[in-house]
Amino acid sequence: MNRKQINVGLIGMGIVGTGAAKVLVENADLITAKVGIPVKLTKVADKDIVTKRPVELDPSVFTTDANELLNDPDIDIVIELIGGVHPAKEFVHTALANGKHVVTANKELIAKDGHELMDMADQNKLDFMFEGAVGGGIPIIGPMKTVLAANRIKRVMGIVNGTTNFILTKMAEDGADFDSVLKEAQAMGYAEANPTADVEGYDAKYKIAILASIGFVCRVNVDDVYCEGITKIAADEMRWAKELGYVIKLVAIASASDDGKMAIRVHPVMLHETHPLASVRGVSNAIMVNGDAVGDVMFFGPGAGSMPTGSVVAGDVVDIARNMVKNANGRVGCTCFEHRDVTPMDQVVSSHYLRMRVIDRPNVLAQVAGVLGANDISVRTVVQRQRLDEFAEIVWITHPATEGDFRRAVSELKRVPVVTSVCATMHVEFPAGSKY
């Protein structure tokens, strides 16, 4: 390549866009040294070009029309940071059709339509990078595609949503209820005015679909990902978790079995306090990857934010610019070449937590244990707490059982006369190779 400068266009000057712009501008000299020629942000498209951003850019680079950027023959790399599927997909499609490399942090777009856009990039020998789509400032996409590429990935498990992790951390440490902590998270800017995508698990669902597709080298239909949020977690579960030596987290899990199937799920989990993910607090994220050769590796860091996510977006730009200089674009494209069937959720095997309220009389434990045993569920731990009235509260931790067997047992327990209510259920995870 004989050109003297690589030009970058940015669509979306929001929180992440501002961070990416700051990195590209303030570290321009370092980036030039690493690439070999200048990499310059020459055009920015946003609906709001009036609000002052904390980055030094000439006013002439701003436009409200993304097409000015997409159709500019001098723009080499397009960064898409507006979020959602539409019109982001159309913008990316146009950029690729016009021969431009693309960087995005749009997890919903990648999870739902990434394969189509990556195929298009491959056909045109263009780079399409999305490190910022998962884990905020944590490098995870690149390592899985390159450093861990020789491994057969068996399992990916992580805390991939900072908002829910902040809420659950505060509930556990302060004894507060969900609604009050959510309001605090919104006031601090950790949660959106409409927090549905975070608290119902959709954000984590998109992210684990992306990680599973890379790890298991297959295309994942995001609709096949089981998803359960945190809105039903009560303060009682936080107290019981602490007493029993557990921490509650919203965890995304993807696992591949030897029969060629995969199971992908997002839901609250009681993690034993010795589990590596149990100590991840606040808005931090952490992702564990298990490969057949490397074993377990863990990636930890800030899961969101202007500068952390902006830094990995800018890092993708630098990577593409280096490829351009060396005429090596399109080197690592889509790796989804296998097909895997999805294991139904009712066949997924896990330990479980079960809290119930019962009439305090003899033989109650035996009756409940009998129902569990009849459904192939063995008990790891059982604790009973006496109440001041005629009722008692019992908490059970089971050994691994299928989700279907556990749900059937819970359904049957609700019909047992001495059980007045099944208060809560949750999945339980222990460290790999744990004695617990």
C-alpha positions as a Markdown table, in Angstrom:
| # | Residue | x | y | z |
|---|---|---|---|---|
| 1 | Met | 0.0 | 0.0 | 0.0 |
| 2 | Asn | 1.4 | 3.3 | -1.1 |
| 3 | Arg | -1.0 | 5.8 | 0.5 |
| 4 | Lys | 0.3 | 8.2 | 3.2 |
| 5 | Gln | -2.7 | 8.1 | 5.6 |
| 6 | Ile | -5.6 | 5.9 | 6.6 |
| 7 | Asn | -8.9 | 7.7 | 7.0 |
| 8 | Val | -11.5 | 6.7 | 9.5 |
| 9 | Gly | -15.2 | 7.5 | 9.7 |
| 10 | Leu | -17.3 | 7.2 | 12.8 |
| 11 | Ile | -21.1 | 6.7 | 13.0 |
| 12 | Gly | -22.5 | 7.4 | 16.5 |
| 13 | Met | -20.8 | 9.9 | 18.8 |
| 14 | Gly | -22.4 | 8.5 | 22.0 |
| 15 | Ile | -20.6 | 7.2 | 25.1 |
| 16 | Val | -18.5 | 4.6 | 23.3 |
| 17 | Gly | -18.1 | 6.7 | 20.2 |
| 18 | Thr | -16.7 | 9.5 | 22.2 |
| 19 | Gly | -14.3 | 7.2 | 23.9 |
| 20 | Ala | -13.1 | 5.7 | 20.6 |
| 21 | Ala | -12.6 | 9.2 | 19.2 |
| 22 | Lys | -10.6 | 10.3 | 22.2 |
| 23 | Val | -8.2 | 7.3 | 21.9 |
| 24 | Leu | -7.7 | 7.8 | 18.2 |
| 25 | Val | -7.1 | 11.5 | 18.6 |
| 26 | Glu | -5.1 | 11.7 | 21.8 |
| 27 | Asn | -2.9 | 8.6 | 21.0 |
| 28 | Ala | -2.5 | 9.5 | 17.4 |
| 29 | Asp | 1.3 | 9.7 | 17.6 |
| 30 | Leu | 1.5 | 6.2 | 19.2 |
| 31 | Ile | -0.9 | 4.7 | 16.7 |
| 32 | Thr | 1.1 | 6.2 | 13.8 |
| 33 | Ala | 4.3 | 4.7 | 15.2 |
| 34 | Lys | 2.7 | 1.3 | 15.5 |
| 35 | Val | 1.0 | 1.3 | 12.1 |
| 36 | Gly | 3.7 | 3.1 | 10.1 |
| 37 | Ile | 1.5 | 5.8 | 8.7 |
| 38 | Pro | -1.1 | 8.2 | 10.3 |
| 39 | Val | -4.6 | 6.9 | 11.1 |
| 40 | Lys | -6.9 | 9.9 | 11.2 |
| 41 | Leu | -10.5 | 10.3 | 12.2 |
| 42 | Thr | -11.7 | 12.5 | 9.4 |
| 43 | Lys | -15.5 | 12.3 | 9.5 |
| 44 | Val | -18.1 | 11.8 | 12.3 |
| 45 | Ala | -21.8 | 11.3 | 11.7 |
| 46 | Asp | -24.3 | 11.8 | 14.5 |
| 47 | Lys | -27.8 | 13.1 | 15.0 |
| 48 | Asp | -26.5 | 15.7 | 17.4 |
| 49 | Ile | -23.5 | 17.7 | 16.1 |
| 50 | Val | -24.1 | 20.6 | 18.5 |
| 51 | Thr | -23.3 | 19.1 | 21.9 |
| 52 | Lys | -19.7 | 19.6 | 22.9 |
| 53 | Arg | -17.8 | 16.4 | 23.3 |
| 54 | Pro | -14.6 | 16.0 | 25.4 |
| 55 | Val | -12.4 | 15.4 | 22.4 |
| 56 | Glu | -10.6 | 17.9 | 20.1 |
| 57 | Leu | -12.0 | 17.6 | 16.6 |
| 58 | Asp | -12.4 | 20.2 | 13.9 |
| 59 | Pro | -16.1 | 21.1 | 13.6 |
| 60 | Ser | -15.9 | 20.5 | 9.8 |
| 61 | Val | -15.6 | 16.7 | 10.4 |
| 62 | Phe | -19.2 | 16.5 | 11.7 |
| 63 | Thr | -22.3 | 15.6 | 9.7 |
| 64 | Thr | -25.8 | 14.5 | 10.5 |
| 65 | Asp | -25.9 | 12.4 | 7.3 |
| 66 | Ala | -24.2 | 9.0 | 7.6 |
| 67 | Asn | -24.3 | 8.6 | 3.8 |
| 68 | Glu | -21.7 | 11.3 | 3.5 |
| 69 | Leu | -19.3 | 9.1 | 5.3 |
| 70 | Leu | -20.4 | 5.8 | 3.8 |
| 71 | Asn | -20.1 | 7.1 | 0.3 |
| 72 | Asp | -16.9 | 9.1 | 0.7 |
| 73 | Pro | -14.2 | 7.3 | -1.4 |
| 74 | Asp | -11.5 | 8.6 | 0.9 |
| 75 | Ile | -12.8 | 6.8 | 4.0 |
| 76 | Asp | -11.0 | 3.5 | 4.5 |
| 77 | Ile | -12.5 | 2.3 | 7.8 |
| 78 | Val | -16.0 | 2.8 | 9.1 |
| 79 | Ile | -16.8 | 2.5 | 12.8 |
| 80 | Glu | -20.5 | 1.8 | 13.6 |
| 81 | Leu | -21.6 | 2.6 | 17.2 |
| 82 | Ile | -25.3 | 3.5 | 17.1 |
| 83 | Gly | -26.5 | 0.1 | 18.4 |
| 84 | Gly | -29.6 | -1.9 | 17.5 |
| 85 | Val | -30.2 | -3.7 | 14.2 |
| 86 | His | -31.7 | -1.0 | 12.1 |
| 87 | Pro | -30.4 | 1.2 | 10.6 |
| 88 | Ala | -27.0 | -0.1 | 11.8 |
| 89 | Lys | -27.2 | -3.2 | 9.6 |
| 90 | Glu | -27.9 | -1.1 | 6.5 |
| 91 | Phe | -25.0 | 1.3 | 7.3 |
| 92 | Val | -22.6 | -1.7 | 7.7 |
| 93 | His | -23.9 | -3.3 | 4.5 |
| 94 | Thr | -23.3 | -0.1 | 2.6 |
| 95 | Ala | -19.8 | 0.3 | 4.0 |
| 96 | Leu | -18.8 | -3.2 | 3.0 |
| 97 | Ala | -20.4 | -2.8 | -0.4 |
| 98 | Asn | -18.3 | 0.3 | -0.9 |
| 99 | Gly | -15.1 | -1.5 | -0.1 |
| 100 | Lys | -14.7 | -0.2 | 3.4 |
| 101 | His | -13.5 | -2.1 | 6.4 |
| 102 | Val | -15.8 | -2.1 | 9.4 |
| 103 | Val | -15.5 | -1.9 | 13.2 |
| 104 | Thr | -18.5 | -2.2 | 15.5 |
| 105 | Ala | -19.4 | -2.8 | 19.1 |
| 106 | Asn | -23.0 | -3.7 | 18.3 |
| 107 | Lys | -23.7 | -7.0 | 20.1 |
| 108 | Glu | -27.3 | -7.2 | 19.0 |
| 109 | Leu | -26.4 | -6.7 | 15.4 |
| 110 | Ile | -23.5 | -9.3 | 15.6 |
| 111 | Ala | -25.7 | -11.8 | 17.5 |
| 112 | Lys | -28.6 | -11.6 | 15.0 |
| 113 | Asp | -27.0 | -10.8 | 11.6 |
| 114 | Gly | -23.3 | -11.0 | 12.1 |
| 115 | His | -22.9 | -14.1 | 10.0 |
| 116 | Glu | -24.4 | -12.4 | 7.0 |
| 117 | Leu | -22.2 | -9.3 | 7.3 |
| 118 | Met | -19.0 | -11.4 | 8.0 |
| 119 | Asp | -19.7 | -13.5 | 4.9 |
| 120 | Met | -20.0 | -10.3 | 2.9 |
| 121 | Ala | -16.7 | -9.0 | 4.3 |
| 122 | Asp | -15.0 | -12.3 | 3.5 |
| 123 | Gln | -16.3 | -12.2 | -0.1 |
| 124 | Asn | -14.8 | -8.7 | -0.5 |
| 125 | Lys | -11.6 | -9.5 | 1.4 |
| 126 | Leu | -12.4 | -6.9 | 4.0 |
| 127 | Asp | -11.9 | -6.8 | 7.7 |
| 128 | Phe | -15.0 | -6.8 | 10.0 |
| 129 | Met | -14.1 | -6.6 | 13.6 |
| 130 | Phe | -16.2 | -6.4 | 16.8 |
| 131 | Glu | -14.0 | -6.7 | 19.9 |
| 132 | Gly | -16.1 | -4.1 | 21.7 |
| 133 | Ala | -19.3 | -6.1 | 21.3 |
| 134 | Val | -18.6 | -8.4 | 24.3 |
| 135 | Gly | -16.9 | -7.5 | 27.6 |
| 136 | Gly | -16.4 | -3.8 | 27.3 |
| 137 | Gly | -12.7 | -3.2 | 27.7 |
| 138 | Ile | -11.8 | -6.9 | 28.0 |
| 139 | Pro | -10.0 | -8.4 | 25.0 |
| 140 | Ile | -11.9 | -11.7 | 24.4 |
| 141 | Ile | -13.0 | -11.9 | 20.8 |
| 142 | Gly | -9.4 | -11.5 | 19.4 |
| 143 | Pro | -7.9 | -14.1 | 21.8 |
| 144 | Met | -10.6 | -16.6 | 21.0 |
| 145 | Lys | -10.1 | -16.2 | 17.3 |
| 146 | Thr | -6.3 | -16.2 | 17.4 |
| 147 | Val | -4.4 | -17.2 | 20.6 |
| 148 | Leu | -6.9 | -20.0 | 21.4 |
| 149 | Ala | -7.6 | -20.9 | 17.8 |
| 150 | Ala | -5.8 | -24.3 | 18.1 |
| 151 | Asn | -8.0 | -25.4 | 21.0 |
| 152 | Arg | -11.3 | -27.2 | 20.9 |
| 153 | Ile | -13.4 | -24.9 | 23.2 |
| 154 | Lys | -15.5 | -26.9 | 25.6 |
| 155 | Arg | -17.1 | -24.2 | 27.7 |
| 156 | Val | -17.5 | -20.4 | 28.0 |
| 157 | Met | -18.9 | -19.0 | 31.1 |
| 158 | Gly | -19.0 | -15.4 | 32.3 |
| 159 | Ile | -20.4 | -12.4 | 34.0 |
| 160 | Val | -20.9 | -10.2 | 30.9 |
| 161 | Asn | -23.4 | -7.5 | 32.0 |
| 162 | Gly | -22.1 | -4.8 | 34.3 |
| 163 | Thr | -25.5 | -3.4 | 35.2 |
| 164 | Thr | -26.9 | -6.6 | 36.6 |
| 165 | Asn | -23.6 | -7.4 | 38.4 |
| 166 | Phe | -23.7 | -3.9 | 40.1 |
| 167 | Ile | -27.3 | -4.5 | 41.2 |
| 168 | Leu | -26.6 | -8.0 | 42.6 |
| 169 | Thr | -23.4 | -6.9 | 44.3 |
| 170 | Lys | -25.3 | -4.0 | 46.1 |
| 171 | Met | -28.2 | -6.3 | 47.0 |
| 172 | Ala | -25.7 | -8.8 | 48.5 |
| 173 | Glu | -23.5 | -6.3 | 50.4 |
| 174 | Asp | -26.1 | -3.7 | 51.5 |
| 175 | Gly | -29.1 | -6.0 | 52.0 |
| 176 | Ala | -31.2 | -3.8 | 49.7 |
| 177 | Asp | -34.0 | -4.9 | 47.5 |
| 178 | Phe | -34.0 | -5.0 | 43.7 |
| 179 | Asp | -36.1 | -2.0 | 43.0 |
| 180 | Ser | -34.1 | 0.4 | 45.3 |
| 181 | Val | -30.8 | -0.7 | 43.9 |
| 182 | Leu | -32.1 | -0.4 | 40.3 |
| 183 | Lys | -33.0 | 3.2 | 41.0 |
| 184 | Glu | -29.5 | 3.8 | 42.4 |
| 185 | Ala | -27.9 | 2.2 | 39.3 |
| 186 | Gln | -30.0 | 4.5 | 37.1 |
| 187 | Ala | -29.0 | 7.6 | 39.1 |
| 188 | Met | -25.4 | 6.6 | 38.7 |
| 189 | Gly | -25.6 | 6.0 | 35.0 |
| 190 | Tyr | -25.0 | 2.3 | 35.2 |
| 191 | Ala | -28.6 | 1.4 | 34.1 |
| 192 | Glu | -30.7 | 2.9 | 31.3 |
| 193 | Ala | -34.0 | 4.6 | 32.0 |
| 194 | Asn | -35.5 | 1.5 | 30.4 |
| 195 | Pro | -33.3 | -1.3 | 31.9 |
| 196 | Thr | -35.1 | -4.2 | 30.3 |
| 197 | Ala | -32.3 | -5.3 | 28.0 |
| 198 | Asp | -30.0 | -5.6 | 31.1 |
| 199 | Val | -32.2 | -6.9 | 33.9 |
| 200 | Glu | -34.1 | -9.4 | 31.7 |
| 201 | Gly | -30.8 | -10.9 | 30.4 |
| 202 | Tyr | -31.1 | -9.9 | 26.8 |
| 203 | Asp | -27.8 | -8.1 | 26.7 |
| 204 | Ala | -26.0 | -11.1 | 28.1 |
| 205 | Lys | -28.0 | -13.3 | 25.7 |
| 206 | Tyr | -26.5 | -11.5 | 22.7 |
| 207 | Lys | -23.0 | -11.7 | 24.1 |
| 208 | Ile | -23.0 | -15.4 | 24.9 |
| 209 | Ala | -24.4 | -16.1 | 21.5 |
| 210 | Ile | -21.4 | -14.3 | 20.0 |
| 211 | Leu | -18.9 | -16.1 | 22.2 |
| 212 | Ala | -20.5 | -19.5 | 21.5 |
| 213 | Ser | -20.4 | -19.0 | 17.8 |
| 214 | Ile | -16.7 | -18.2 | 17.9 |
| 215 | Gly | -15.8 | -20.9 | 20.5 |
| 216 | Phe | -17.8 | -23.7 | 18.9 |
| 217 | Val | -17.1 | -22.6 | 15.3 |
| 218 | Cys | -20.8 | -22.7 | 14.4 |
| 219 | Arg | -23.6 | -20.3 | 13.8 |
| 220 | Val | -25.8 | -19.7 | 16.8 |
| 221 | Asn | -29.4 | -18.6 | 16.5 |
| 222 | Val | -29.9 | -16.1 | 19.3 |
| 223 | Asp | -33.5 | -17.4 | 19.7 |
| 224 | Asp | -32.0 | -20.7 | 20.9 |
| 225 | Val | -30.4 | -19.2 | 23.9 |
| 226 | Tyr | -32.3 | -19.8 | 27.1 |
| 227 | Cys | -32.7 | -16.4 | 28.9 |
| 228 | Glu | -33.9 | -15.5 | 32.4 |
| 229 | Gly | -33.3 | -12.2 | 34.1 |
| 230 | Ile | -32.8 | -11.0 | 37.7 |
| 231 | Thr | -36.0 | -9.2 | 38.5 |
| 232 | Lys | -37.4 | -12.1 | 40.6 |
| 233 | Ile | -34.4 | -12.4 | 42.9 |
| 234 | Ala | -35.5 | -11.5 | 46.5 |
| 235 | Ala | -33.5 | -10.3 | 49.4 |
| 236 | Asp | -34.3 | -13.7 | 51.1 |
| 237 | Glu | -32.2 | -15.4 | 48.4 |
| 238 | Met | -29.3 | -13.0 | 49.1 |
| 239 | Arg | -29.4 | -13.8 | 52.8 |
| 240 | Trp | -29.6 | -17.6 | 52.2 |
| 241 | Ala | -26.8 | -17.4 | 49.7 |
| 242 | Lys | -24.5 | -15.6 | 52.2 |
| 243 | Glu | -25.4 | -18.0 | 55.0 |
| 244 | Leu | -24.7 | -21.1 | 52.9 |
| 245 | Gly | -21.5 | -19.7 | 51.3 |
| 246 | Tyr | -22.7 | -18.7 | 47.9 |
| 247 | Val | -22.9 | -15.5 | 45.8 |
| 248 | Ile | -25.7 | -14.8 | 43.3 |
| 249 | Lys | -24.7 | -13.6 | 39.8 |
| 250 | Leu | -26.3 | -13.4 | 36.4 |
| 251 | Val | -24.2 | -15.8 | 34.4 |
| 252 | Ala | -24.0 | -16.6 | 30.7 |
| 253 | Ile | -22.9 | -20.2 | 30.0 |
| 254 | Ala | -22.2 | -22.0 | 26.7 |
| 255 | Ser | -21.1 | -25.6 | 26.7 |
| 256 | Ala | -20.3 | -28.1 | 24.0 |
| 257 | Ser | -20.7 | -31.8 | 24.5 |
| 258 | Asp | -18.9 | -34.7 | 22.9 |
| 259 | Asp | -22.0 | -35.7 | 21.0 |
| 260 | Gly | -21.7 | -32.5 | 18.9 |
| 261 | Lys | -24.5 | -30.6 | 20.7 |
| 262 | Met | -24.3 | -27.3 | 22.5 |
| 263 | Ala | -26.3 | -25.7 | 25.3 |
| 264 | Ile | -26.4 | -21.9 | 25.7 |
| 265 | Arg | -28.1 | -20.2 | 28.6 |
| 266 | Val | -28.3 | -17.0 | 30.6 |
| 267 | His | -29.8 | -17.0 | 34.1 |
| 268 | Pro | -29.1 | -16.2 | 37.8 |
| 269 | Val | -26.7 | -18.6 | 39.4 |
| 270 | Met | -25.7 | -19.3 | 43.0 |
| 271 | Leu | -21.9 | -19.5 | 42.7 |
| 272 | His | -20.0 | -21.2 | 45.5 |
| 273 | Glu | -17.8 | -18.6 | 47.2 |
| 274 | Thr | -14.7 | -20.5 | 46.0 |
| 275 | His | -15.7 | -20.1 | 42.3 |
| 276 | Pro | -13.5 | -17.8 | 40.4 |
| 277 | Leu | -16.4 | -15.7 | 39.2 |
| 278 | Ala | -17.8 | -15.2 | 42.8 |
| 279 | Ser | -15.4 | -12.4 | 43.6 |
| 280 | Val | -16.3 | -10.3 | 40.5 |
| 281 | Arg | -18.0 | -7.2 | 42.0 |
| 282 | Gly | -19.7 | -4.0 | 40.8 |
| 283 | Val | -19.7 | -3.2 | 37.1 |
| 284 | Ser | -16.8 | -5.5 | 36.3 |
| 285 | Asn | -17.0 | -8.4 | 33.8 |
| 286 | Ala | -15.2 | -11.7 | 33.8 |
| 287 | Ile | -15.2 | -14.5 | 31.2 |
| 288 | Met | -13.8 | -18.0 | 31.7 |
| 289 | Val | -12.9 | -20.1 | 28.6 |
| 290 | Asn | -12.1 | -23.8 | 28.8 |
| 291 | Gly | -10.1 | -25.3 | 25.9 |
| 292 | Asp | -9.0 | -28.9 | 25.5 |
| 293 | Ala | -5.3 | -27.9 | 25.4 |
| 294 | Val | -5.1 | -24.8 | 27.5 |
| 295 | Gly | -7.5 | -25.7 | 30.2 |
| 296 | Asp | -9.2 | -22.8 | 32.0 |
| 297 | Val | -8.3 | -19.2 | 31.3 |
| 298 | Met | -10.0 | -16.2 | 32.7 |
| 299 | Phe | -10.4 | -12.6 | 31.3 |
| 300 | Phe | -11.3 | -9.9 | 33.7 |
| 301 | Gly | -11.8 | -6.1 | 33.5 |
| 302 | Pro | -14.2 | -3.2 | 33.0 |
| 303 | Gly | -17.3 | -4.5 | 31.3 |
| 304 | Ala | -18.5 | -1.1 | 29.9 |
| 305 | Gly | -17.7 | 2.6 | 29.8 |
| 306 | Ser | -16.6 | 5.2 | 27.4 |
| 307 | Met | -12.9 | 4.7 | 27.5 |
| 308 | Pro | -12.6 | 1.0 | 28.2 |
| 309 | Thr | -14.9 | 0.0 | 25.3 |
| 310 | Gly | -13.6 | 2.9 | 23.2 |
| 311 | Ser | -10.1 | 1.5 | 23.6 |
| 312 | Val | -10.9 | -1.9 | 22.1 |
| 313 | Val | -12.8 | -0.2 | 19.3 |
| 314 | Ala | -9.7 | 1.9 | 18.6 |
| 315 | Gly | -7.6 | -1.3 | 18.9 |
| 316 | Asp | -9.7 | -2.9 | 16.1 |
| 317 | Val | -9.0 | 0.2 | 14.0 |
| 318 | Val | -5.3 | -0.2 | 14.6 |
| 319 | Asp | -5.4 | -3.9 | 13.7 |
| 320 | Ile | -7.2 | -3.2 | 10.4 |
| 321 | Ala | -4.8 | -0.4 | 9.6 |
| 322 | Arg | -1.8 | -2.7 | 10.1 |
| 323 | Asn | -3.4 | -5.2 | 7.8 |
| 324 | Met | -3.9 | -2.5 | 5.2 |
| 325 | Val | -0.3 | -1.5 | 5.3 |
| 326 | Lys | 0.8 | -5.2 | 4.9 |
| 327 | Asn | -2.0 | -6.0 | 2.3 |
| 328 | Ala | -3.3 | -8.7 | 4.7 |
| 329 | Asn | -6.9 | -7.7 | 5.1 |
| 330 | Gly | -9.5 | -10.5 | 5.5 |
| 331 | Arg | -7.0 | -12.8 | 7.1 |
| 332 | Val | -9.2 | -13.9 | 10.0 |
| 333 | Gly | -12.8 | -14.0 | 8.8 |
| 334 | Cys | -15.9 | -15.9 | 9.9 |
| 335 | Thr | -14.9 | -19.3 | 11.4 |
| 336 | Cys | -18.5 | -20.7 | 11.7 |
| 337 | Phe | -18.0 | -23.8 | 9.6 |
| 338 | Glu | -19.6 | -26.5 | 11.8 |
| 339 | His | -23.2 | -27.3 | 12.6 |
| 340 | Arg | -24.3 | -28.1 | 16.2 |
| 341 | Asp | -27.7 | -29.0 | 17.4 |
| 342 | Val | -28.9 | -27.3 | 20.5 |
| 343 | Thr | -29.5 | -29.3 | 23.7 |
| 344 | Pro | -33.1 | -28.4 | 25.0 |
| 345 | Met | -33.0 | -26.6 | 28.3 |
| 346 | Asp | -34.9 | -29.5 | 30.0 |
| 347 | Gln | -31.9 | -31.8 | 29.2 |
| 348 | Val | -29.3 | -29.4 | 30.7 |
| 349 | Val | -27.7 | -30.8 | 33.8 |
| 350 | Ser | -27.0 | -28.6 | 36.8 |
| 351 | Ser | -27.2 | -28.5 | 40.6 |
| 352 | His | -30.1 | -26.5 | 42.0 |
| 353 | Tyr | -31.2 | -24.4 | 44.9 |
| 354 | Leu | -34.7 | -24.8 | 46.2 |
| 355 | Arg | -36.4 | -22.8 | 49.0 |
| 356 | Met | -39.8 | -23.8 | 50.3 |
| 357 | Arg | -42.2 | -23.0 | 53.1 |
| 358 | Val | -43.7 | -26.1 | 54.8 |
| 359 | Ile | -46.0 | -27.0 | 57.7 |
| 360 | Asp | -43.8 | -27.8 | 60.7 |
| 361 | Arg | -44.7 | -31.4 | 61.5 |
| 362 | Pro | -42.9 | -34.7 | 61.6 |
| 363 | Asn | -41.9 | -36.5 | 58.4 |
| 364 | Val | -41.9 | -33.3 | 56.2 |
| 365 | Leu | -38.3 | -33.7 | 55.2 |
| 366 | Ala | -38.8 | -37.3 | 54.3 |
| 367 | Gln | -41.9 | -36.4 | 52.1 |
| 368 | Val | -40.0 | -33.7 | 50.2 |
| 369 | Ala | -36.9 | -35.9 | 49.8 |
| 370 | Gly | -39.1 | -38.7 | 48.6 |
| 371 | Val | -40.4 | -36.5 | 45.8 |
| 372 | Leu | -36.9 | -35.4 | 44.8 |
| 373 | Gly | -35.6 | -39.0 | 44.8 |
| 374 | Ala | -38.5 | -40.2 | 42.7 |
| 375 | Asn | -37.4 | -37.7 | 40.1 |
| 376 | Asp | -33.7 | -38.8 | 40.2 |
| 377 | Ile | -32.6 | -35.9 | 42.3 |
| 378 | Ser | -30.2 | -36.4 | 45.1 |
| 379 | Val | -29.6 | -33.9 | 47.9 |
| 380 | Arg | -26.3 | -32.3 | 48.6 |
| 381 | Thr | -27.3 | -29.9 | 51.4 |
| 382 | Val | -30.5 | -29.3 | 53.4 |
| 383 | Val | -31.1 | -26.6 | 56.0 |
| 384 | Gln | -34.3 | -26.0 | 58.0 |
| 385 | Arg | -35.2 | -22.8 | 59.8 |
| 386 | Gln | -38.0 | -22.7 | 62.4 |
| 387 | Arg | -40.4 | -19.8 | 62.2 |
| 388 | Leu | -42.4 | -18.3 | 65.1 |
| 389 | Asp | -45.6 | -19.7 | 63.7 |
| 390 | Glu | -46.5 | -23.2 | 62.8 |
| 391 | Phe | -44.4 | -23.1 | 59.6 |
| 392 | Ala | -40.8 | -23.8 | 58.8 |
| 393 | Glu | -38.5 | -22.8 | 55.9 |
| 394 | Ile | -36.4 | -25.4 | 54.2 |
| 395 | Val | -33.6 | -24.8 | 51.7 |
| 396 | Trp | -32.2 | -27.6 | 49.5 |
| 397 | Ile | -29.0 | -27.7 | 47.4 |
| 398 | Thr | -29.1 | -30.7 | 45.0 |
| 399 | His | -26.5 | -32.7 | 43.2 |
| 400 | Pro | -26.5 | -32.3 | 39.4 |
| 401 | Ala | -29.8 | -33.2 | 37.7 |
| 402 | Thr | -31.5 | -32.4 | 34.5 |
| 403 | Glu | -33.6 | -29.3 | 34.3 |
| 404 | Gly | -36.6 | -31.4 | 33.2 |
| 405 | Asp | -36.4 | -33.7 | 36.3 |
| 406 | Phe | -35.9 | -30.7 | 38.6 |
| 407 | Arg | -38.9 | -28.8 | 37.2 |
| 408 | Arg | -41.1 | -31.9 | 37.3 |
| 409 | Ala | -40.1 | -32.4 | 41.0 |
| 410 | Val | -40.9 | -28.7 | 41.8 |
| 411 | Ser | -44.3 | -29.1 | 40.1 |
| 412 | Glu | -45.1 | -32.2 | 42.2 |
| 413 | Leu | -43.9 | -30.5 | 45.4 |
| 414 | Lys | -46.3 | -27.7 | 44.9 |
| 415 | Arg | -49.1 | -30.3 | 45.2 |
| 416 | Val | -47.8 | -31.9 | 48.4 |
| 417 | Pro | -50.1 | -30.9 | 51.3 |
| 418 | Val | -47.4 | -30.1 | 53.8 |
| 419 | Val | -45.7 | -27.7 | 51.3 |
| 420 | Thr | -47.4 | -24.3 | 51.5 |
| 421 | Ser | -45.2 | -22.7 | 48.9 |
| 422 | Val | -42.2 | -23.1 | 46.7 |
| 423 | Cys | -40.6 | -19.7 | 47.3 |
| 424 | Ala | -37.6 | -19.8 | 44.9 |
| 425 | Thr | -35.4 | -21.9 | 42.7 |
| 426 | Met | -32.0 | -21.2 | 41.1 |
| 427 | His | -29.1 | -22.9 | 39.4 |
| 428 | Val | -26.0 | -23.6 | 41.4 |
| 429 | Glu | -22.4 | -23.8 | 40.1 |
| 430 | Phe | -19.2 | -25.0 | 41.8 |
| 431 | Pro | -15.6 | -24.5 | 40.8 |
| 432 | Ala | -14.3 | -27.1 | 38.3 |
| 433 | Gly | -13.0 | -30.1 | 40.1 |
| 434 | Ser | -14.5 | -28.9 | 43.3 |
| 435 | Lys | -14.9 | -31.2 | 46.3 |
| 436 | Tyr | -18.1 | -29.3 | 47.3 |
